Amino acid sequence: MELRDLEYFAACVEHGHLSRAAAQLHVAQPTLSHAISRLEQDLGVQILHRPSNKRSPMRPTAAGQLLLKRAQAAIGELDALKDDLNELQGLHRGSIRLAGIQSLNLTLLPRVLAAFASEFPNIEFQLNTHPSEQIADRIRGGHEDLGILAAAPDQAFYGLQVHELYHEDFVLIVRRDDPLAQQRSIKLSKIADRDLLLVNPSTHTGAQIIDACEQVGFKPKLRLVLDSGETLRECVRAGLGICILPRGYLANHEQDLQAVSIAEPILKRHVLAIHPDQEQPSRAAQSFLGVLRAHHPRS
């Protein structure tokens, strides 16, 4: 049974006459007659009443009515598949504008971009780096399509759709020659007398670390405050103090630095993707989100 024959049969039922259906389909009438005959031979039943009066319309038999229902469903599914494939083809001509925070642009996004570019080589990318606190406004303002950032207070995301991608622990980063490097994990209270290097306390991450210190009974001794976690890490390497950062800031085979787990309280950074709430992201952006979820670090 051929799908084309089903399409011809449905057209005959719709128009009621071979001549009208043939004109609509731009085929000869014998072509339609042969299609109907093939279907009746395959099914072993009559599917159309052929009136003796040529002016009277053809009507489907009871078996034809059942066939028509199935034929219309099959044709509809094929049309939907064609639409899906056309949308997928659109990915090969699209573009995507991303806004990310510096740490994720350095640690997470390179391998995600590489994987996505391998599957969709003609998509154009624009990746901009902004502080986490600015990304929500840029997405609301239409400057970028997707934002990739760390968690912030809920009120920062009004008017936006938020997808949590994964979370990672905050760790204490110390030099390998620091006595703390011998510990697999420590309580946060154990660093009360140590010089702490910190990201800006006005940021969500900085405020989260200070709040955690105060919860266990001390105010941290801030020796240095910087906007860049990468710079803080290098300052630890230079011997200026210790810092608390998400685990992803430290490579697995780092020779000079050691990550020490924080056992109490446990601090986590939640990594999010955001886009405008009142509209679906573009097909390219939706596909990028799928690749992003598949390549994030383990929570």
C-alpha positions as CSV (number, residue, x, y, z in Angstrom):
1,M,0.0,0.0,0.0
2,E,1.5,3.3,-1.2
3,L,1.1,6.6,0.7
4,R,0.5,8.3,-2.7
5,D,-2.4,6.0,-3.4
6,L,-3.9,7.0,0.0
7,E,-3.5,10.7,-0.9
8,Y,-5.3,10.1,-4.2
9,F,-8.1,8.2,-2.4
10,A,-8.6,11.0,0.1
11,A,-8.7,13.6,-2.7
12,C,-11.4,11.6,-4.5
13,V,-13.5,11.5,-1.4
14,E,-13.0,15.2,-0.8
15,H,-14.0,16.2,-4.3
16,G,-16.5,13.5,-5.1
17,H,-15.5,13.1,-8.7
18,L,-12.4,11.8,-10.4
19,S,-12.2,14.7,-12.8
20,R,-12.2,17.3,-10.0
21,A,-9.6,15.4,-7.9
22,A,-7.4,14.9,-10.9
23,A,-7.5,18.6,-11.7
24,Q,-6.6,19.4,-8.1
25,L,-3.7,16.9,-8.0
26,H,-2.6,17.7,-11.6
27,V,-2.7,14.1,-12.7
28,A,-4.7,12.2,-15.3
29,Q,-8.0,10.5,-14.3
30,P,-6.7,7.0,-15.1
31,T,-3.9,7.6,-12.5
32,L,-6.6,8.0,-9.8
33,S,-8.6,5.0,-11.1
34,H,-5.5,2.8,-10.9
35,A,-4.7,4.0,-7.4
36,I,-8.2,3.2,-6.2
37,S,-8.1,-0.2,-7.8
38,R,-4.7,-1.0,-6.2
39,L,-6.0,-0.1,-2.8
40,E,-9.2,-2.2,-3.2
41,Q,-7.0,-5.1,-4.4
42,D,-4.6,-4.8,-1.4
43,L,-7.5,-4.5,1.1
44,G,-9.8,-7.0,-0.5
45,V,-12.8,-4.7,-0.1
46,Q,-14.6,-2.0,-2.1
47,I,-13.7,1.5,-0.7
48,L,-15.8,3.7,-3.1
49,H,-19.4,3.6,-4.3
50,R,-19.2,4.5,-8.0
51,P,-22.6,5.9,-9.0
52,S,-24.1,5.1,-12.4
53,N,-25.0,8.8,-12.9
54,K,-21.7,10.6,-13.5
55,R,-23.1,13.7,-12.0
56,S,-23.6,12.1,-8.6
57,P,-20.6,12.2,-6.3
58,M,-18.6,9.2,-5.3
59,R,-19.0,8.2,-1.6
60,P,-16.8,6.0,0.5
61,T,-18.1,2.6,1.6
62,A,-18.1,1.7,5.3
63,A,-14.6,0.2,4.7
64,G,-13.7,3.3,2.8
65,Q,-14.7,5.5,5.7
66,L,-12.4,3.5,8.0
67,L,-9.6,3.7,5.4
68,L,-10.1,7.5,5.0
69,K,-9.7,8.1,8.8
70,R,-6.4,6.1,8.8
71,A,-5.2,7.7,5.6
72,Q,-5.8,11.3,6.9
73,A,-3.9,10.4,10.0
74,A,-1.0,9.0,8.1
75,I,-0.9,12.0,5.7
76,G,-1.1,14.4,8.7
77,E,1.9,12.7,10.4
78,L,3.9,12.9,7.2
79,D,3.1,16.6,6.9
80,A,4.1,17.2,10.5
81,L,7.4,15.3,9.9
82,K,8.1,17.6,6.9
83,D,7.4,20.6,9.1
84,D,9.8,19.3,11.8
85,L,12.5,18.7,9.2
86,N,12.0,22.2,7.8
87,E,12.5,23.6,11.3
88,L,15.5,21.5,11.8
89,Q,17.0,22.8,8.5
90,G,16.4,26.2,9.8
91,L,19.1,25.5,12.5
92,H,21.6,25.4,9.7
93,R,20.9,29.0,8.9
94,G,20.4,30.5,12.4
95,S,22.3,32.3,15.0
96,I,22.4,32.5,18.8
97,R,23.5,35.3,21.1
98,L,24.8,34.1,24.5
99,A,25.6,36.0,27.7
100,G,27.6,34.2,30.3
101,I,29.6,34.9,33.4
102,Q,33.4,34.8,33.1
103,S,33.9,31.6,35.1
104,L,31.4,29.6,33.0
105,N,32.6,31.1,29.8
106,L,36.1,29.7,30.7
107,T,35.1,26.3,32.2
108,L,31.8,25.1,30.9
109,L,30.9,26.8,27.7
110,P,33.9,25.9,25.5
111,R,33.2,22.2,25.3
112,V,29.4,22.9,24.9
113,L,30.1,25.3,22.1
114,A,32.4,22.7,20.4
115,A,29.8,20.0,20.7
116,F,27.0,22.2,19.3
117,A,29.1,23.5,16.5
118,S,30.0,19.9,15.5
119,E,26.3,19.1,15.1
120,F,25.2,22.4,13.6
121,P,28.3,23.8,11.9
122,N,26.6,26.8,10.2
123,I,25.1,28.3,13.3
124,E,26.7,31.7,14.1
125,F,27.7,32.3,17.8
126,Q,28.1,35.5,19.7
127,L,29.3,34.9,23.3
128,N,29.5,38.0,25.6
129,T,30.9,38.1,29.1
130,H,29.0,40.0,31.7
131,P,28.7,40.1,35.5
132,S,26.0,37.8,36.8
133,E,24.0,40.8,38.1
134,Q,23.7,42.3,34.6
135,I,22.8,39.2,32.6
136,A,19.1,39.2,33.6
137,D,18.6,42.8,32.4
138,R,20.4,42.1,29.1
139,I,18.1,39.1,28.4
140,R,15.0,41.2,29.3
141,G,16.3,44.0,27.0
142,G,16.7,41.6,24.1
143,H,20.5,42.0,23.8
144,E,21.1,38.3,24.0
145,D,18.9,35.2,23.5
146,L,20.2,33.0,26.4
147,G,21.9,33.8,29.7
148,I,24.2,31.3,31.5
149,L,24.9,32.4,35.1
150,A,25.0,31.4,38.7
151,A,22.0,31.7,41.0
152,A,20.8,35.1,42.2
153,P,17.9,36.2,44.4
154,D,14.5,35.2,42.8
155,Q,13.5,38.8,42.3
156,A,16.3,39.2,39.9
157,F,14.6,36.9,37.4
158,Y,11.2,38.5,37.1
159,G,9.9,38.2,33.5
160,L,12.3,35.4,32.8
161,Q,12.1,31.6,32.4
162,V,14.7,29.9,34.6
163,H,16.2,26.5,33.9
164,E,18.5,25.0,36.6
165,L,21.3,23.2,34.8
166,Y,23.3,21.7,37.6
167,H,24.9,22.6,40.9
168,E,28.5,22.3,42.2
169,D,30.0,22.6,45.7
170,F,32.0,25.5,46.9
171,V,35.5,24.4,48.1
172,L,38.3,26.0,50.0
173,I,41.3,26.6,47.7
174,V,44.7,26.6,49.3
175,R,48.3,26.1,48.3
176,R,49.6,22.5,48.5
177,D,52.1,23.5,51.1
178,D,49.4,24.9,53.4
179,P,48.6,22.7,56.4
180,L,44.9,22.8,55.4
181,A,45.8,20.9,52.2
182,Q,46.3,17.8,54.2
183,Q,42.6,17.8,55.1
184,R,40.0,16.1,52.8
185,S,37.3,18.3,54.3
186,I,37.0,20.9,57.0
187,K,34.3,22.9,58.9
188,L,34.1,26.5,57.7
189,S,34.7,27.7,61.3
190,K,38.3,26.3,61.0
191,I,39.4,29.2,58.8
192,A,38.1,32.0,61.1
193,D,41.7,33.2,61.8
194,R,42.9,32.9,58.2
195,D,43.2,35.7,55.6
196,L,40.4,35.2,53.1
197,L,40.4,36.3,49.5
198,L,36.9,36.9,48.3
199,V,34.8,37.8,45.3
200,N,33.0,41.1,45.7
201,P,30.6,40.8,48.8
202,S,28.0,42.8,46.8
203,T,27.6,39.8,44.5
204,H,25.3,36.9,45.2
205,T,28.3,34.6,45.5
206,G,30.2,36.9,47.8
207,A,27.2,37.5,50.0
208,Q,26.5,33.8,50.2
209,I,30.0,33.0,51.5
210,I,30.0,35.8,54.1
211,D,26.5,34.7,55.3
212,A,27.8,31.1,55.7
213,C,30.8,32.4,57.8
214,E,28.5,34.4,60.0
215,Q,26.2,31.4,60.5
216,V,29.0,29.5,62.1
217,G,30.1,32.3,64.3
218,F,32.7,34.5,62.7
219,K,33.2,37.4,60.4
220,P,35.8,36.6,57.7
221,K,39.1,38.4,57.7
222,L,39.1,39.8,54.2
223,R,42.6,40.5,52.9
224,L,41.6,41.0,49.3
225,V,38.4,41.5,47.3
226,L,38.3,41.1,43.6
227,D,35.7,40.7,40.9
228,S,37.5,37.8,39.2
229,G,37.5,34.3,40.7
230,E,40.3,33.4,38.3
231,T,42.5,36.2,39.7
232,L,41.6,35.1,43.3
233,R,42.8,31.7,42.5
234,E,46.1,33.0,41.2
235,C,46.5,35.2,44.3
236,V,46.2,32.0,46.4
237,R,48.9,30.5,44.2
238,A,51.1,33.6,45.0
239,G,50.6,33.1,48.7
240,L,48.3,36.0,49.6
241,G,45.8,33.9,51.4
242,I,43.1,31.3,50.9
243,C,39.8,31.6,49.0
244,I,36.4,29.9,48.6
245,L,35.2,29.2,45.0
246,P,33.1,26.7,43.1
247,R,35.0,23.5,42.5
248,G,35.1,24.1,38.7
249,Y,37.7,26.8,39.2
250,L,40.4,24.3,39.9
251,A,41.7,21.8,37.3
252,N,41.7,18.1,38.2
253,H,45.5,17.9,38.0
254,E,46.5,21.2,39.6
255,Q,50.1,21.0,40.9
256,D,50.3,24.0,43.1
257,L,46.8,24.3,44.6
258,Q,44.5,22.0,46.5
259,A,40.7,22.0,46.8
260,V,39.4,21.1,50.3
261,S,35.8,20.2,50.7
262,I,33.7,22.3,53.1
263,A,31.7,19.9,55.4
264,E,29.8,22.4,57.5
265,P,27.9,24.2,56.2
266,I,27.7,22.8,52.7
267,L,27.8,25.6,50.1
268,K,26.6,25.1,46.6
269,R,26.5,27.2,43.4
270,H,23.5,26.7,41.2
271,V,24.1,27.2,37.5
272,L,21.1,28.5,35.5
273,A,20.0,29.3,32.0
274,I,17.5,32.1,31.5
275,H,15.4,33.4,28.6
276,P,12.3,35.7,28.3
277,D,9.3,34.1,30.0
278,Q,6.6,35.2,27.5
279,E,8.2,33.6,24.4
280,Q,9.8,30.3,23.5
281,P,13.5,30.5,22.8
282,S,14.5,30.1,19.1
283,R,14.9,26.5,17.8
284,A,18.7,27.1,17.8
285,A,18.5,28.3,21.5
286,Q,16.4,25.3,22.5
287,S,18.8,22.9,20.8
288,F,21.7,24.6,22.5
289,L,20.0,24.1,25.9
290,G,19.8,20.4,25.1
291,V,23.5,20.2,24.4
292,L,24.3,22.3,27.5
293,R,22.3,19.9,29.7
294,A,24.1,16.9,28.2
295,H,27.6,18.4,28.8
296,H,27.4,19.9,32.2
297,P,29.6,18.7,35.1
298,R,28.1,16.1,37.5
299,S,26.0,17.7,40.2
